[in-house]
Each structure stands twice: as structure tokens, then as C-alpha cells.
Amino acid sequence: MSATNNLTYNDFATPSYASNVATAVRQLVAALFAVKPQTAVAAEPVVSQRNKEETIWWLNRLANDCERHSPSLSAELRFFASRG
């Protein structure tokens, strides 16, 4: 008993404009229906006030530590801390 494969594959050397458009439309439709919208609760993570304060404290402490050898990095760290 031999297993035969009835699937065929057409490889066109020069695809036509219509086949390019059809491929683009298929990919667009697949992309539109593949993505599911996120819920509002899952989109925004919950961060406690204490965690924010610890992060701000840690960034400011790190900025103070690197003030002498890298003032620009220190300024960026303080900026990040100020954004909360």
C-alpha cells in the first residue's frame, strides 16, 4: 500500500499583480482577525503606592551614587524618578 500525496504546490517565477493583491488582502484579513482586544483591567497593571515610593527612592539613591563619575546618567535617573 503506497501513500500518495494529492497536494500540489504552484511556484510561479513571476507573480502577477492580482496574485500580489490577493496575498496582501489575505494577510490583512488574517491580521485583523488574529488579534483579540485586551480588556481595560489587563491593560493597566496595578502598582501599589509603596512600590512606587520604593522605586523613586531607589532611583534617587542610584543617581546620588553615580553623580561623580557620570553626571548625565545621574540626571536621567532623577528624571525617571520624577516621572513617578
Secondary structure, 3 states (H helix, E strand, C coil): CCCCCCCCCCCCCCCCHHHHHHHHHHHHHHHHHHCCCCCHHHHCCCCCHHHHHHHHHHHHHHHHHCCCCCHHHHHHHHHHHHHC
